[in-house]
Amino acid sequence: MKLGAGLSLRQAARNLAAWLGLLLLGYAVFNILGLRTILQPIVPSIQPHVISAVFDVVMIDPGHGGSDDGASGHSLKEKNITLDLGQRLAAALQKEQISCVLTRDEDKFVSLPDRVNLANSIPNSIFISLHCNYSENSTAKGIEVYRCVSKSNADGVQVASALGESFPIADLESELAQALDETTTAELREENRGVKQANFFVVRNVEVPAVLVECGFLTNAEDAHRLGDPAYRQRLADALARGLISYRSEVITPGVKSAQNNLDERRLRDETSILFPPCTSIAEPGPTGSFRRTHPFRSAAAKGQRLLLWLSNRNTG
């Protein structure tokens, strides 16, 4: 009995080893022939939504409205300032043959999702939301331009330049924010607070290049005094329009510039800012009470002559 039991155990062990060997051999063949890949369920690839870097419409979003006053200070309400700025910005862009759509054109409440839905329904557009700032620190002042930290659908959106190249939408928003910051700083001759990042609802959920501009602090006496002046609001609207036009010129032919190219250009502008002060937008009364803008030193010939003069002085200095 004991001998028979020993033989049975050894035979069982041999059988088990044989089966394990067959299993390992089958697993190896399964992987070599790629059957695992073939038998895996086919997951359809999701094609990214491609939008054009070149825009036909500017979506202007005057913040707050109706029952939502927004920030307030020095007898000013944010909802009134942003509506007036939005209307002035639309008029300035329309003079340049750029179409505009406002999320509100009167003192009414529009929910944030409704603003986003309207923006996403307009193809080939960009989005600019206008706001006024508030701070417990009454010395805080200046303009801030915000772009999104992370879009809700950033992975599903690609931007195609005029040359057919594709870029993440964040690159476009960075360009747009920088253009607005530069023109408002140059044309208003004021120190801005620069480009910042945040996840504001409208900017995060709009599926086109979008920025939010805080146009000054209503809690600061200087900013509030300026924002309460219709002439200053016109200058600010013109500066924002110039920034949008500058951004459009950057993407309409060469595509999105690289960060290094932008850095080199800003360094050149810094070096030449003393000799070549930034061009300002000068408002002159028009025949019907409107304003027309003149642009000193805007011609290519004048710019070229001044650049040659600067290079000559630099080489001989």
Secondary structure, DSSP 8 states (H G I E B T S, - for coil): -HHHHHHHHHHHHHHHHHHHHHHHHHHHHHHHTTHHHHHS--------EEEESS-SEEEEEE--BTTB---EETTEEHHHHHHHHHHHHHHHHHHTT-EEEES-SSS----HHHHHHHHHTSSSEEEEEEEEE--SSTT--S-EEEEESS-TTGGGEEEE-TTS-EEEHHHHHHHHHHHHHHHHHHHHT----EEEEE--HHHHH-SS-EEEEEEEETTSHHHHHHHT-HHHHHHHHHHHHHHHHHHHHHHHSS-S--HHHHHHHHHHHHHHTTTS-----EEEE-TTS-EEEE-TT-SHHHHHHHHHHHHHHHHH-
